[in-house]
Amino acid sequence: MALITLARDLRRRKARERTGSFVAEGVRTVEELLRSSLAVEGALVSPQLAVSPRGAALRALLAERQVPVVEVDDTEFTTAADTESPQGVLAVATIPARSWAAVPLAGAIRVLVLDAVQDPGNVGTMLRTAAALGAAATVSVAGTVDLWNAKVVRSAMGAHFAHPAFATSWEDLDRWRLANHVSVWGADARGSALPGRLADVPSRLALVVGNEGSGLTADARSRIERLVALPLVDVESLNVAVAAGILLYTLRADPDESPGVHAVARGRA
């Protein structure tokens, strides 16, 4: 299949699942892809890429790395691009095979669980935040947007090229958490405040954040040991990605730090 045809096809989740490939679009995202260990199958470029020095440098790097490159005109490129203002480069890469076996278990760990979170921008932001704050993994369960959706990849800015991020089932999550003694907390507006000391927080913790509009699903609630919430002032709720970031920072797995904030994110915007 021609690369441009494949790139168009990979807009669909079923195509990504069938081929095991995804699209990374934009100068920064492709730069991060080339820095990663993921296999790059090919790149599509248009004359627009060479307009900026950074774009020209990326074009040279693609040649240096011997990535197969297909050159098309700007009009053709827009038929494969997912952005409103394309930067003239996208790459097709192989989705890494990841599972619970890839999650490190040494010391204190935090895992972010995305429960039917549907906005790609929110999911990408949470992936990047989880990676930045040292989470051991980010996993998605049923109802969550595909982690390799082009908008998720762009929003994450390359974070999950290295950060362990993958889709799982509730049943597989159950097997992993029970085998490894991992507690499960959930973000909910009716939850309680966080403990004031990290010593009172489980060393191994999976945090579940829910859908932007409806919160945690019944599957999540049946597994959660404790519901926690942010004490908000003058607003009903926060964007789920913002709230998850506060939570991950507050619960960072550092025994020498105090949580500092008696709060946890709500699972809705």
C-alpha positions in Angstrom: 0.0 0.0 0.0 1.3 3.5 -0.9 2.4 5.5 2.2 -0.1 8.3 1.5 -2.9 5.8 1.2 -1.8 4.1 4.4 -1.6 7.4 6.3 -5.2 8.2 5.2 -6.3 4.8 6.3 -4.7 5.1 9.7 -7.1 7.8 10.7 -9.5 4.9 11.5 -9.0 2.9 14.7 -9.8 -0.3 13.0 -7.0 0.3 10.5 -4.5 1.0 13.3 -5.5 -2.2 15.0 -5.3 -4.2 11.8 -1.9 -2.9 10.7 -0.3 -2.2 14.1 0.7 1.2 12.8 0.0 4.8 13.7 0.7 8.3 12.4 2.9 10.9 14.0 2.3 14.4 12.5 4.2 17.6 12.8 7.8 18.6 13.2 8.1 18.2 16.9 6.3 14.9 17.1 8.3 13.4 14.3 11.5 14.7 16.0 10.5 12.9 19.2 9.6 9.8 17.2 13.1 9.7 15.7 14.6 10.1 19.2 12.7 7.0 20.4 13.2 3.3 19.9 10.0 2.9 17.9 10.3 1.5 14.4 9.6 4.2 11.7 8.1 2.7 8.6 8.2 5.8 6.4 7.6 9.5 6.2 5.5 11.7 4.0 6.8 15.2 3.3 5.8 18.2 1.3 7.7 21.3 0.2 6.4 23.2 3.2 8.7 21.3 5.5 11.8 22.9 4.0 10.5 26.5 4.6 11.9 26.7 8.2 15.4 25.8 9.2 14.0 23.3 11.8 12.0 21.6 9.1 15.0 21.4 6.8 17.0 19.9 9.6 14.3 17.3 10.2 14.3 16.4 6.4 18.1 15.9 6.6 17.7 13.7 9.7 15.1 11.5 8.0 17.7 11.0 5.2 20.5 10.3 7.7 18.3 7.7 9.5 17.5 6.1 6.1 13.8 6.5 6.7 11.9 5.8 3.5 10.5 9.2 2.4 7.7 9.9 -0.1 7.6 13.5 -1.4 4.2 14.9 -2.4 2.9 18.4 -3.1 1.2 20.5 -0.4 -2.2 19.8 -1.7 -1.7 16.0 -1.7 -0.2 16.2 1.8 -3.4 17.8 3.2 -5.4 14.8 2.1 -3.4 12.7 4.6 -2.8 15.2 7.3 -5.0 15.4 10.4 -4.3 19.0 11.3 -5.9 22.2 10.0 -2.4 23.8 9.4 -0.1 21.0 8.4 3.6 21.4 8.8 4.6 19.3 5.8 5.7 16.1 7.6 4.1 13.0 9.0 5.6 9.6 9.8 4.1 6.1 10.0 5.5 4.0 12.8 4.8 0.7 14.5 2.7 0.6 17.6 4.9 -0.9 20.4 3.7 -4.2 21.9 3.1 -3.3 25.5 1.4 -5.1 28.4 1.4 -5.2 32.2 4.8 -7.1 32.0 6.4 -3.8 31.0 5.3 -2.0 34.1 8.2 -1.6 36.6 7.4 -2.8 40.1 10.5 -1.7 42.1 9.7 0.6 45.0 6.6 2.9 45.2 4.6 3.1 41.9 1.7 5.1 40.5 -0.4 3.9 37.6 -2.9 6.2 35.9 -6.1 4.4 34.6 -8.2 6.2 32.0 -11.8 5.0 32.4 -13.9 5.9 29.3 -12.1 9.2 28.7 -13.0 10.3 25.2 -11.4 13.6 24.4 -8.1 13.0 22.5 -6.6 16.3 23.8 -7.3 15.3 27.4 -5.9 11.9 27.0 -2.7 13.1 25.3 -2.2 15.7 28.0 -2.6 13.1 30.7 -0.1 10.8 29.0 2.5 13.6 28.9 1.8 14.6 32.5 2.0 11.0 33.8 5.3 10.5 32.0 6.6 13.8 33.4 5.6 13.1 37.0 7.1 9.6 37.0 4.0 7.4 36.8 5.0 3.8 36.1 2.4 3.5 33.3 -0.8 4.9 31.8 -3.5 2.4 30.8 -6.8 2.8 29.1 -9.9 0.6 29.6 -13.1 0.2 27.5 -14.6 3.4 26.2 -11.4 5.4 26.2 -10.2 7.0 22.9 -7.4 5.0 21.2 -4.0 6.0 22.7 -2.6 6.0 19.2 -5.2 8.3 17.7 -3.3 11.0 15.7 -4.7 13.8 18.0 -3.7 11.9 21.1 -0.2 11.4 19.7 0.1 15.0 18.8 -1.2 16.2 22.2 1.1 13.9 24.1 4.0 15.4 22.1 5.9 12.1 22.0 5.6 11.2 25.7 4.2 7.7 25.1 6.9 6.8 22.6 8.8 5.8 25.8 6.3 6.0 28.6 4.5 2.6 29.1 1.0 3.3 27.8 -1.4 0.7 26.5 -5.0 -0.5 26.4 -6.1 -3.2 28.8 -9.2 -4.9 30.1 -10.6 -4.6 33.6 -10.0 -8.4 34.0 -6.3 -8.0 33.1 -6.0 -5.0 35.4 -7.6 -7.1 38.2 -5.1 -9.9 37.7 -2.2 -7.5 37.7 -3.2 -5.5 40.8 -4.1 -8.5 42.9 -0.8 -10.3 42.0 1.2 -7.2 42.8 -0.8 -5.8 45.8 -1.8 -2.6 44.1 -4.5 -0.5 45.7 -7.1 1.3 43.5 -8.4 4.8 44.2 -10.8 6.7 42.1 -11.4 10.4 41.4 -14.9 11.5 42.2 -16.7 14.7 43.3 -18.2 12.9 46.3 -14.9 11.5 47.5 -12.9 12.3 50.6 -9.7 14.4 51.0 -6.3 12.8 50.6 -4.3 11.8 53.6 -2.0 14.5 54.8 1.1 12.3 54.6 2.5 10.1 51.9 3.1 7.5 54.6 -0.7 7.1 54.7 -0.9 6.6 50.9 -0.5 3.0 49.5 3.0 2.4 48.1 1.5 0.8 45.0 -1.4 2.8 43.8 -3.6 2.8 40.6 -5.6 6.0 40.2 -8.7 5.9 38.1 -10.0 9.1 36.4 -13.3 8.9 34.6 -15.3 10.3 31.6 -15.4 14.0 31.2 -19.1 14.2 31.4 -20.4 11.2 33.4 -17.5 10.4 35.7 -16.5 6.9 36.7 -18.2 3.9 35.2 -19.8 1.0 37.1 -16.9 -1.2 36.2 -14.5 1.2 37.9 -16.6 1.9 40.9 -16.9 -1.9 41.7 -13.1 -2.1 42.0 -12.2 1.2 43.7 -11.2 1.0 47.4 -11.4 4.7 48.1 -12.9 7.7 46.3 -11.1 11.0 46.6 -11.9 14.6 45.5 -10.4 18.1 45.2 -11.9 20.7 47.5 -12.8 23.3 44.9 -13.8 26.9 45.5 -16.4 28.7 43.3 -16.4 26.1 40.5 -18.1 22.8 40.2 -15.4 20.9 38.5 -12.0 21.0 36.7 -11.0 19.7 33.3 -10.1 16.1 33.8 -6.5 16.5 32.5 -5.8 19.5 34.8 -7.3 17.6 37.7 -5.3 14.4 37.0 -2.1 16.5 36.8 -2.8 17.9 40.3 -3.5 14.5 41.6 -0.4 12.9 40.1 1.8 15.7 41.5 0.2 15.4 44.9 0.6 11.6 45.0 4.0 11.5 43.4 5.8 8.4 44.6 8.5 10.1 46.7 8.7 8.9 50.3 10.7 12.1 51.2 7.9 14.4 50.1 4.6 15.4 51.7 1.5 15.5 49.5 1.0 19.1 50.4 -2.5 19.3 49.0 -5.4 17.4 50.5 -6.9 16.8 47.1 -7.6 14.5 44.2 -9.0 15.1 40.8 -12.6 14.7 39.8 -13.2 12.4 37.0 -15.2 14.9 34.9 -14.6 18.2 33.2 
